[in-house]
């Protein structure tokens, strides 16, 4: 049998009748033993997972930023190769279009 820590602290919050019914329905469909177990699990899992989710999002955003930088570099190289004499003017046009599209 699993040994659990005693739960001797109380957290109390009020809900409307509709919120209570929704909570009870979620508890029943989720298979929780009680509303307390369901609410405790929901709150603690949401809270404890926040840092993990933020970490994953930060990694994904860093990856996306790197890919965007690589794409930008490749695009600049392609423009210069396609338009050697007018490469700066072509780059300026592309940047202006990208900026205009981004702010739209």
N, C-alpha and C positions, 0 to 999 in steps of 0.2 A: 504494500500500500504506500502511496506517495505521501511524503511528509510535507505539509504546507505550513507556511508561516501564519501565525495567528493574525487575524484581521481585527484590530482593535481601534482603528480610526474610522470616523464616519464622514462621508461627503454627502451633503444634502442639497438638492436643487428642486425647484418647483417646475411643473409642466402643466400645460392646459389639458383639458379633457381629451381633445383631439390628439395632442402630442402623446398623451398616455396611451391612448388606443393604438396609435402608430408604433409606439415603443413595445407594447404588449404583442402586437401582431408580428413585429420583427423578431422579438424574443422567441415566439412560438415557431416561426418559420426557420429561424436560425438554430433551433435545437438547444438553446440555452436552458439551464436548470431553473433560472429565475431572472427577473428583470435586473436585479442587482448584478448577477454574473454577466448578463449581456451588456449592461451599461459599463461595468468595470472593464470588461474585455475590449469593448469598442473604444473607450476613452484611452486606455493604456496602450493599445495597439496603434491607435492613431498618433498618440504623442510620441511613443518610442520609435515609430517608423519615420518620423519627420526628418531627423538628421540623415538617415539612410537615403531617403528620397531626395533630399537636397544634395547629398553627395553624388548620387547618380545623375541628377540633372546637371550639376556642375561639370561632371566628366563629359556628358553628352554635349553641353554647350561649348566646352573647350574643343571637343572634336569637330563640331560644326564650324566654329571659328577658324580652326586650322584648315579645314577643307575649303572654306570660303577664301581664305588667304591664298591657298594653292590655286584655286580657280581664278582668282584675280590675277595672280602672277602669270598663269598660263594664258589668260585672255590678253594681257598686255604683250606677252611675247608673240602671240599670234598676230595681233594688230600690227606690231612693228615689222614682222616678217612679211605681212601682206601689203603694207603701205610704207616702205622704207623712206621715201622722201617726205611724206606727210604724216609720219608716225605720231608726232606730238599732237598735231591737230586732230588726228583720228582718236587718239587717247582722250583728248579733251571732250570730244563729242560723246564718246561712250560714257565717260564719267558724268557728264551733264545729264545724259539720258537715265543713267542708273540713279543719280541723285533725285531727279524729277520723279521717276517711278517709285522710289523708296518713300518719298514724302507724300505721295498721292493716296 
